[in-house]
Amino acid sequence: MRVLVTGGAGFLGSHLCDRLIAQGAEVLCVDNFYTGTEANIGGLKATRSFRFLNHDITAPLHVDVDRIFNLACPASPIHYQRDPIQTTKTCVHGVINMLDLARQNGARILQASTSEVYGDPEVHPQAEQYWGRVNPIGPRSCYDEGKRCAETLFFDYFRQVKLDIKVMRIFNTYGPRMHPQDGRVVSNFIVQALQGKPITIYGSGKQTRSFCYVDDLIDGMVRFMETPHGLTGPINVGNPVESTMIELAERVLTIVGGSSRLVFEPLPQDDPRQRCPDISAAKAELGWSPKVALEDGLKETVAYFRSLLPTL
Ligand SMILES: NC(=O)c1ccc[n+]([C@@H]2O[C@H](COP(=O)([O-])OP(=O)(O)OC[C@H]3O[C@@H](n4cnc5c(N)ncnc54)[C@H](O)[C@@H]3O)[C@@H](O)[C@H]2O)c1
């Protein structure tokens, strides 16, 4: 099986490459290093079944593949807002290029979509039938609306040219190889605690999030890819166990130790107040549910960031 992983040098993409290589696939990893790093794929460079191509998916790509996992796109607000036009281009032009590539190859293609398509939701937890509440003109719109348009394109290629598509809506995922400066809550809290700095909580800290460990997420992704043609999704994949930001900060502090205090700052614009996946479809269609407890996943993630500490 020849598998293309776009965004393969990023956080999720590099774990996916590891998993696919371990399963015996031939992997072509494509990335433009916008947020990804050489270090994330360093362990695979010597592997014969692994190839890397430095390429931006907003330009057309011609390679022979059987499967495409389309993960290329900066995922954290700090990174996707740095160049919002490029973010929309990656979600729209990039996705059209990958869909055309799948079409030329008769390949199956999976899109790494996001819970951000639900925006700031009025229903809780969010099931796939919910259409979302998204601001089309705000600072987050390049990502939220870009990802929504990507889903539209996937379903139009499915209806119009019978492409074999899978759309996975990923909820907050964390683990080793997250970018230390990406401003996401788990990496923020851990890095601040390791550096003995105050832990920044936006808003009251009572807003909840749910966190999925990367190994669970990758398990859901590879399962979904191997489901029969026609099982398109969208399917939510995430961990439905909720924590408030204050609870998360306290857990991190217990694992890291040290004496950081909590400081409170105003919520960023359009920050969703609550987000939690309904994973009934993932359970029924993929036989998937998350296995790793937050405590265990955080310990692995803290160990990773501790190893980076001298370079932070
Ligand atoms: N991590 C999460 O919690 C989460 C949640 C929802 C959705 N997702 C989605 O999963 C995917 C991977 O997320 P991640 O957390 O690994 O983010 P990441 O930023 O670590 O990885 C994205 C990768 O894509 C690459 N990239 C960006 N634009 C590109 C382009 N135009 N051409 C080629 N490569 C490009 C980056 O260099 C990086 O290696 C993204 O599509 C993201 O939207 C992630």
The ligand as an SDF file (V2000), in Angstrom:
LIG
                    3D

 44 48  0  0  0  0  0  0  0  0999 V2000
   -4.2300   18.5890   16.9040 N   0  0  0  0  0  0  0  0  0  0  0  0
   -5.5180   18.7950   17.0240 C   0  0  0  0  0  0  0  0  0  0  0  0
   -6.0230   18.8650   18.1610 O   0  0  0  0  0  0  0  0  0  0  0  0
   -6.4020   18.9150   15.8100 C   0  0  0  0  0  0  0  0  0  0  0  0
   -7.7600   19.1300   16.0130 C   0  0  0  0  0  0  0  0  0  0  0  0
   -8.5880   19.2450   14.8980 C   0  0  0  0  0  0  0  0  0  0  0  0
   -8.0830   19.1020   13.6370 C   0  0  0  0  0  0  0  0  0  0  0  0
   -6.7570   18.8860   13.4540 N   0  0  0  0  0  0  0  0  0  0  0  0
   -6.2650   18.7990   12.0790 C   0  0  0  0  0  0  0  0  0  0  0  0
   -5.3030   17.7840   11.9610 O   0  0  0  0  0  0  0  0  0  0  0  0
   -4.2760   18.1890   11.0460 C   0  0  0  0  0  0  0  0  0  0  0  0
   -2.9170   18.0860   11.7090 C   0  0  0  0  0  0  0  0  0  0  0  0
   -2.9060   18.9100   12.8600 O   0  0  0  0  0  0  0  0  0  0  0  0
   -1.6320   19.0060   13.8210 P   0  0  0  0  0  0  0  0  0  0  0  0
   -2.1290   19.2390   15.1860 O   0  0  0  0  0  0  0  0  0  0  0  0
   -0.7350   17.8750   13.5510 O   0  0  0  0  0  0  0  0  0  0  0  0
   -1.0060   20.3760   13.3100 O   0  0  0  0  0  0  0  0  0  0  0  0
    0.4910   20.7410   12.8990 P   0  0  0  0  0  0  0  0  0  0  0  0
    0.5220   22.2080   12.6820 O   0  0  0  0  0  0  0  0  0  0  0  0
    1.4520   20.1400   13.8680 O   0  0  0  0  0  0  0  0  0  0  0  0
    0.6550   19.9610   11.5250 O   0  0  0  0  0  0  0  0  0  0  0  0
    0.2600   20.4820   10.2920 C   0  0  0  0  0  0  0  0  0  0  0  0
    1.3540   20.1490    9.2820 C   0  0  0  0  0  0  0  0  0  0  0  0
    0.9440   20.6050    7.9970 O   0  0  0  0  0  0  0  0  0  0  0  0
    2.0510   21.2820    7.3810 C   0  0  0  0  0  0  0  0  0  0  0  0
    1.4860   22.2320    6.4310 N   0  0  0  0  0  0  0  0  0  0  0  0
    0.7450   23.3380    6.6740 C   0  0  0  0  0  0  0  0  0  0  0  0
    0.3780   23.9230    5.5260 N   0  0  0  0  0  0  0  0  0  0  0  0
    0.8910   23.1650    4.5230 C   0  0  0  0  0  0  0  0  0  0  0  0
    0.8520   23.2510    3.1100 C   0  0  0  0  0  0  0  0  0  0  0  0
    0.2050   24.2530    2.4910 N   0  0  0  0  0  0  0  0  0  0  0  0
    1.4960   22.2970    2.3930 N   0  0  0  0  0  0  0  0  0  0  0  0
    2.1770   21.2950    2.9940 C   0  0  0  0  0  0  0  0  0  0  0  0
    2.2360   21.1590    4.3410 N   0  0  0  0  0  0  0  0  0  0  0  0
    1.5930   22.0790    5.0850 C   0  0  0  0  0  0  0  0  0  0  0  0
    2.7920   21.9150    8.5270 C   0  0  0  0  0  0  0  0  0  0  0  0
    4.1330   22.2470    8.2290 O   0  0  0  0  0  0  0  0  0  0  0  0
    2.6800   20.8380    9.5960 C   0  0  0  0  0  0  0  0  0  0  0  0
    3.7250   19.8980    9.5060 O   0  0  0  0  0  0  0  0  0  0  0  0
   -4.6270   19.6050   10.5880 C   0  0  0  0  0  0  0  0  0  0  0  0
   -5.2700   19.5360    9.3470 O   0  0  0  0  0  0  0  0  0  0  0  0
   -5.5800   20.0850   11.6450 C   0  0  0  0  0  0  0  0  0  0  0  0
   -6.4940   21.0260   11.1390 O   0  0  0  0  0  0  0  0  0  0  0  0
   -5.8900   18.8040   14.5190 C   0  0  0  0  0  0  0  0  0  0  0  0
  1  2  1  0
  2  3  2  0
  2  4  1  0
  4  5  1  0
  4 44  2  0
  5  6  2  0
  6  7  1  0
  7  8  2  0
  8  9  1  0
  8 44  1  0
  9 10  1  0
  9 42  1  0
 10 11  1  0
 11 12  1  0
 11 40  1  0
 12 13  1  0
 13 14  1  0
 14 15  2  0
 14 16  1  0
 14 17  1  0
 17 18  1  0
 18 19  2  0
 18 20  1  0
 18 21  1  0
 21 22  1  0
 22 23  1  0
 23 24  1  0
 23 38  1  0
 24 25  1  0
 25 26  1  0
 25 36  1  0
 26 27  1  0
 26 35  1  0
 27 28  2  0
 28 29  1  0
 29 30  1  0
 29 35  2  0
 30 31  1  0
 30 32  2  0
 32 33  1  0
 33 34  2  0
 34 35  1  0
 36 37  1  0
 36 38  1  0
 38 39  1  0
 40 41  1  0
 40 42  1  0
 42 43  1  0
M  CHG  2   8   1  16  -1
M  END
$$$$
